[in-house]
Amino acid sequence: MTINGCPHDRTQGDNYGQTCVDCGQVLGGYGFWGEGRKTCLHRFVSSHDPKYVECLYCQKTIDADKLD
């Protein structure tokens, strides 16, 4: 994934989110250590119920059908 010319080859993440080490772009959640964004950039994954997906960072749950 390349945004603003940076390929984001080096990232740092935790339970708050993920950030590119080189350019500082928040790539998921709220950014590494929760710094960088006040709202979550969701990264949805399968949940225990296949009908739903859940955000890795804020635990928001939505219908899997709404994820495109």
Contact map, one row per residue, 1 for C-alpha under 8 A:
11100011000000000000000000000000000000000000000000000000000000000000
11111111000000000000000000000000000000000000000000000000000000000000
11111111000000000000000000000000000000000000000000000000000000000000
01111100000000000000000000000000000000000000000000000000000000000000
01111110000000000000000000000000000000000000000000000000000000000000
01111111000000000000011000000000000000000000000000000000000000000000
11101111100000000000000000000000000000000000000000000000000000000000
11100111111000000001111000000000000000000000000000000000000000000000
00000011111000000001000000000000000000000000000000000000000000000000
00000001111100000001110000000000000000000000000000000000000000000000
00000001111110000111110000000000000000000000000000000000000000000000
00000000011111000111100000000001000000000000000000000000000000000000
00000000001111111110000000000011100000000000000000000000000000000000
00000000000111111100000000000001100000000000000000000000000000000000
00000000000011111000000000000000100000000000000000000001100000000000
00000000000011111100000000001111110000000000000000000000100000000000
00000000000011111110000001111111110000000000000000000000100000000000
00000000001111011111000001111111000000000000000000000000000000000000
00000000001110001111100111110011000000000000000000000000000000000000
00000001111100000111111111100000000000000000000000000000000000000000
00000001011100000011111100000000000000000000000000000000000000000000
00000101011000000001111100000000000000000000000000000000000000000000
00000101000000000001111110000000000000000000000000000000000000000000
00000000000000000011111111000000000000000000000000000000000000000000
00000000000000000011001111100000000000000000000000000000000000000000
00000000000000001111000111111111000110000000000000000000000000000000
00000000000000001111000011111010000000001000000000000000000000000000
00000000000000001110000001111110000000011110000000000000100000000000
00000000000000011100000001111110010000111110000000000001110000000000
00000000000000011100000001011111111111111000000000000000100000000000
00000000000010011110000001111111111110000000000000000000000000000000
00000000000111011110000001000111111100000000000000000000000000000000
00000000000011111000000000000111111000000000000000000000000000000000
00000000000000011000000000001111111110000000000000000000000000000000
00000000000000000000000000000111111110000000000000000000000000000000
00000000000000000000000001000111011111000000000000000000000000000000
00000000000000000000000001000110011111110000000000000000000000000000
00000000000000000000000000000100000111110000000000000000000000000000
00000000000000000000000000001100000011111000000000000000000000000000
00000000000000000000000000011100000011111100000000000000110000000000
00000000000000000000000000111100000000111110000000000000000000000000
00000000000000000000000000011000000000011111000000000011110000000000
00000000000000000000000000011000000000001111100000000111100000000000
00000000000000000000000000000000000000000111110000001111000000000000
00000000000000000000000000000000000000000011111000001111000000000000
00000000000000000000000000000000000000000001111111011100000000000000
00000000000000000000000000000000000000000000111111011100000000000000
00000000000000000000000000000000000000000000011111010000000000000000
00000000000000000000000000000000000000000000011111111000000000000000
00000000000000000000000000000000000000000000011111111000000000010000
00000000000000000000000000000000000000000000000011111000000000111000
00000000000000000000000000000000000000000000011111111100000011111000
00000000000000000000000000000000000000000001111011111110000011110000
00000000000000000000000000000000000000000011111000011111001111000000
00000000000000000000000000000000000000000111100000001111111110000000
00000000000000100000000000001000000000000111100000000111111000000000
00000000000000111000000000011100000000010110000000000011111000000000
00000000000000000000000000001000000000010100000000000011111100000000
00000000000000000000000000000000000000000000000000000111111110000000
00000000000000000000000000000000000000000000000000000110011111000000
00000000000000000000000000000000000000000000000000011110001111100000
00000000000000000000000000000000000000000000000000011100000111110100
00000000000000000000000000000000000000000000000000111000000011111110
00000000000000000000000000000000000000000000000001111000000001111110
00000000000000000000000000000000000000000000000000110000000000111111
00000000000000000000000000000000000000000000000000000000000001111111
00000000000000000000000000000000000000000000000000000000000000111111
00000000000000000000000000000000000000000000000000000000000000001111
